[in-house]
Amino acid sequence: MVAAASQRIVVGVDGSDSSLEALREGARVAGTLGAPLAAVMFWEGPPVYEGWGTVDPAVPPAGTEERLRSAIAGAFGNEVPEGLSAELVHGRAAARLVEESERALMLVLGRGGRGGVRGGSLGSVSGACVAHARCPVLVVRH
């Protein structure tokens, strides 16, 4: 099966071990289905006042892009899947992933990432996506 160009495997990445495992599993699924793979990291925040000016909340905080690159390197080393897209997206991860699910072939997420309750069956983001996504959701346990 070859996926339509707009239908891709979307992996939510936050840099946690769980999200790195989700990224590796997402690559396996994308390869099997012939679908594009997207590693997506989210950030949110209100305007921040710094000195005399306002820091634009639509610009990722310093180091965010490096965290995403580091996560991809941590998942794949020097063997990054061909055609992998890396995206930084402004907004709450759960809400934006549910939006993305309208156009995705599948969401792949770690069970729980940074923050959240240890020992819970799902993290808040993966739980929200399982409940509300418009495409299949694969939750990978690390």
VEXKE-296420 format. One record per residue: x, y, z of N, C-alpha, C in turn; residue number from 1. Coordinates in steps of 0.02 Angstrom, whole numbers, always signed. Layout:
// residues N
X|Y|Z|X|Y|Z|X|Y|Z|NUM .
...
END
This chain:
// residues 142
+42|-59|+0|+0|+0|+0|+44|+62|+0|1 .
+31|+107|-45|+67|+171|-47|+19|+225|-26|2 .
+38|+263|+25|-5|+315|+53|-8|+375|+6|3 .
-64|+411|+10|-70|+474|-26|-19|+523|+1|4 .
+4|+568|-42|+58|+614|-23|+41|+655|+40|5 .
-23|+673|+49|-41|+713|+107|-48|+672|+170|6 .
-54|+606|+162|-63|+564|+221|+6|+539|+243|7 .
+24|+560|+302|+90|+542|+327|+84|+514|+397|8 .
+137|+483|+418|+143|+458|+486|+171|+516|+527|9 .
+135|+537|+578|+156|+594|+619|+176|+568|+687|10 .
+237|+586|+708|+262|+564|+772|+272|+625|+816|11 .
+240|+626|+874|+249|+679|+923|+315|+667|+960|12 .
+358|+717|+959|+424|+710|+990|+433|+763|+1044|13 .
+456|+741|+1103|+473|+789|+1155|+543|+778|+1182|14 .
+579|+731|+1154|+647|+717|+1176|+652|+662|+1229|15 .
+596|+639|+1256|+597|+586|+1306|+615|+520|+1272|16 .
+637|+471|+1313|+653|+405|+1286|+592|+374|+1252|17 .
+534|+386|+1281|+472|+360|+1252|+458|+389|+1183|18 .
+471|+453|+1173|+459|+482|+1108|+512|+461|+1057|19 .
+573|+446|+1080|+624|+421|+1034|+605|+352|+1009|20 .
+578|+311|+1054|+555|+244|+1033|+496|+251|+985|21 .
+452|+299|+998|+395|+311|+953|+421|+333|+884|22 .
+473|+372|+882|+502|+395|+819|+530|+336|+780|23 .
+565|+291|+814|+591|+231|+780|+534|+187|+754|24 .
+481|+178|+795|+424|+138|+773|+387|+172|+716|25 .
+380|+237|+720|+349|+274|+665|+386|+265|+600|26 .
+452|+263|+603|+492|+253|+542|+479|+183|+513|27 .
+473|+133|+558|+459|+65|+533|+390|+63|+499|28 .
+341|+93|+530|+274|+94|+501|+273|+132|+435|29 .
+305|+190|+434|+307|+230|+372|+340|+191|+316|30 .
+395|+157|+331|+430|+118|+280|+386|+62|+254|31 .
+350|+28|+298|+306|-26|+278|+249|-2|+234|32 .
+221|+56|+251|+164|+83|+214|+183|+127|+155|33 .
+247|+143|+148|+268|+188|+95|+242|+259|+106|34 .
+238|+278|+170|+211|+344|+187|+267|+391|+210|35 .
+258|+456|+200|+306|+504|+227|+303|+503|+304|36 .
+359|+522|+334|+365|+523|+407|+380|+593|+430|37 .
+344|+617|+481|+355|+684|+508|+367|+679|+583|38 .
+423|+706|+606|+438|+713|+677|+417|+784|+696|39 .
+370|+789|+743|+341|+854|+760|+352|+868|+834|40 .
+380|+927|+849|+390|+949|+918|+350|+1013|+928|41 .
+319|+1019|+986|+274|+1075|+1000|+303|+1120|+1054|42 .
+282|+1183|+1052|+296|+1228|+1107|+238|+1276|+1112|43 .
+230|+1304|+1170|+177|+1354|+1180|+201|+1404|+1231|44 .
+168|+1460|+1232|+185|+1510|+1282|+155|+1576|+1264|45 .
+138|+1614|+1315|+111|+1681|+1303|+168|+1729|+1286|46 .
+152|+1790|+1264|+204|+1839|+1252|+246|+1849|+1315|47 .
+310|+1854|+1307|+356|+1864|+1363|+389|+1932|+1353|48 .
+391|+1971|+1407|+421|+2037|+1404|+493|+2031|+1425|49 .
+536|+2053|+1381|+608|+2048|+1394|+638|+2118|+1383|50 .
+660|+2148|+1436|+687|+2216|+1430|+631|+2263|+1411|51 .
+641|+2299|+1356|+592|+2347|+1333|+544|+2318|+1281|52 .
+559|+2257|+1257|+518|+2230|+1203|+482|+2167|+1222|53 .
+442|+2142|+1176|+405|+2080|+1185|+436|+2026|+1142|54 .
+445|+1967|+1170|+470|+1910|+1132|+410|+1878|+1097|55 .
+415|+1868|+1033|+361|+1841|+992|+346|+1768|+1013|56 .
+284|+1753|+1036|+269|+1685|+1057|+265|+1636|+998|57 .
+262|+1662|+937|+260|+1618|+878|+329|+1597|+855|58 .
+381|+1620|+890|+449|+1600|+874|+471|+1550|+927|59 .
+496|+1492|+906|+515|+1441|+956|+567|+1468|+1004|60 .
+562|+1449|+1067|+612|+1469|+1116|+682|+1445|+1096|61 .
+733|+1480|+1117|+801|+1461|+1102|+813|+1389|+1124|62 .
+844|+1351|+1081|+861|+1282|+1097|+809|+1231|+1075|63 .
+750|+1253|+1055|+697|+1206|+1035|+716|+1167|+973|64 .
+742|+1203|+924|+762|+1170|+861|+818|+1119|+875|65 .
+865|+1138|+918|+919|+1092|+936|+892|+1030|+973|66 .
+841|+1038|+1016|+811|+981|+1050|+780|+933|+1000|67 .
+748|+959|+948|+718|+917|+897|+773|+880|+857|68 .
+824|+916|+836|+880|+884|+801|+912|+830|+844|69 .
+921|+845|+908|+952|+798|+954|+908|+736|+963|70 .
+843|+744|+966|+797|+688|+972|+802|+643|+911|71 .
+804|+673|+852|+809|+634|+790|+876|+596|+789|72 .
+929|+629|+808|+995|+595|+812|+994|+540|+864|73 .
+960|+551|+920|+956|+501|+972|+917|+439|+950|74 .
+868|+450|+907|+827|+394|+882|+862|+355|+827|75 .
+898|+391|+783|+924|+359|+723|+999|+361|+714|76 .
+1034|+400|+754|+1106|+407|+744|+1119|+438|+676|77 .
+1164|+407|+638|+1180|+433|+571|+1136|+404|+516|78 .
+1087|+362|+535|+1045|+330|+484|+974|+357|+487|79 .
+968|+422|+476|+903|+455|+476|+863|+432|+414|80 .
+800|+413|+423|+761|+390|+366|+756|+443|+312|81 .
+762|+421|+251|+756|+466|+194|+687|+498|+193|82 .
+685|+563|+181|+622|+598|+176|+590|+617|+243|83 .
+624|+605|+299|+598|+625|+364|+593|+701|+367|84 .
+534|+726|+385|+528|+798|+396|+528|+811|+471|85 .
+559|+866|+491|+562|+886|+561|+527|+954|+566|86 .
+478|+958|+610|+437|+1018|+614|+430|+1042|+686|87 .
+435|+1107|+695|+420|+1140|+758|+353|+1174|+750|88 .
+307|+1159|+795|+238|+1184|+789|+218|+1220|+853|89 .
+191|+1280|+845|+168|+1319|+902|+99|+1295|+924|90 .
+91|+1282|+988|+26|+1262|+1015|+32|+1204|+1063|91 .
-24|+1189|+1094|-27|+1133|+1141|-22|+1068|+1102|92 .
+22|+1023|+1124|+36|+962|+1088|-28|+921|+1075|93 .
-68|+908|+1126|-127|+866|+1117|-175|+896|+1066|94 .
-191|+959|+1073|-238|+992|+1027|-211|+993|+956|95 .
-148|+1009|+948|-119|+1013|+881|-113|+945|+848|96 .
-98|+893|+888|-95|+825|+860|-164|+802|+838|97 .
-215|+818|+877|-284|+800|+857|-301|+835|+791|98 .
-282|+899|+785|-292|+934|+721|-255|+899|+665|99 .
-193|+881|+677|-152|+848|+626|-182|+781|+606|100 .
-216|+749|+652|-244|+682|+637|-296|+684|+581|101 .
-324|+742|+568|-372|+749|+513|-340|+734|+445|102 .
-274|+746|+440|-238|+737|+378|-186|+681|+381|103 .
-179|+649|+438|-127|+599|+447|-153|+529|+433|104 .
-109|+485|+413|-125|+415|+406|-124|+382|+474|105 .
-79|+405|+518|-73|+378|+586|-33|+427|+629|106 .
-51|+430|+693|-11|+464|+743|+27|+410|+782|107 .
+91|+423|+795|+131|+378|+836|+159|+419|+894|108 .
+146|+395|+954|+164|+433|+1014|+195|+387|+1066|109 .
+237|+417|+1108|+260|+380|+1166|+206|+378|+1218|110 .
+211|+332|+1263|+160|+324|+1315|+156|+384|+1361|111 .
+211|+411|+1378|+214|+470|+1421|+280|+504|+1410|112 .
+280|+570|+1413|+341|+606|+1399|+364|+646|+1458|113 .
+383|+707|+1445|+408|+751|+1497|+350|+776|+1540|114 .
+358|+772|+1604|+302|+791|+1648|+254|+733|+1654|115 .
+196|+746|+1678|+145|+694|+1682|+155|+649|+1743|116 .
+112|+601|+1749|+111|+557|+1807|+148|+492|+1790|117 .
+196|+474|+1829|+232|+411|+1819|+187|+352|+1837|118 .
+193|+300|+1797|+155|+239|+1812|+85|+239|+1785|119 .
+63|+296|+1758|-4|+298|+1728|-3|+258|+1663|120 .
-62|+235|+1642|-64|+195|+1581|-48|+236|+1519|121 .
-70|+299|+1517|-54|+344|+1461|-38|+412|+1489|122 .
+3|+449|+1452|+15|+518|+1470|-44|+560|+1447|123 .
-44|+623|+1467|-101|+666|+1450|-107|+677|+1375|124 .
-51|+685|+1339|-54|+696|+1267|-77|+633|+1231|125 .
-45|+577|+1247|-65|+515|+1212|-137|+497|+1229|126 .
-158|+507|+1291|-227|+493|+1310|-277|+536|+1271|127 .
-262|+600|+1264|-306|+645|+1227|-310|+625|+1153|128 .
-253|+605|+1126|-253|+585|+1055|-291|+520|+1044|129 .
-282|+472|+1088|-319|+409|+1083|-394|+423|+1085|130 .
-415|+470|+1127|-486|+485|+1135|-515|+526|+1078|131 .
-474|+570|+1047|-503|+619|+1001|-476|+619|+930|132 .
-423|+582|+915|-393|+584|+848|-440|+556|+795|133 .
-431|+579|+735|-472|+559|+677|-437|+507|+634|134 .
-382|+479|+659|-346|+427|+625|-322|+377|+677|135 .
-296|+320|+656|-269|+273|+706|-212|+305|+746|136 .
-207|+286|+809|-154|+310|+853|-116|+249|+880|137 .
-51|+248|+870|-9|+196|+898|+29|+226|+956|138 .
+18|+199|+1016|+53|+222|+1075|+107|+170|+1091|139 .
+169|+194|+1090|+227|+150|+1099|+250|+154|+1170|140 .
+258|+97|+1200|+283|+93|+1269|+358|+84|+1267|141 .
+394|+125|+1305|+467|+120|+1307|+488|+68|+1357|142 .
END
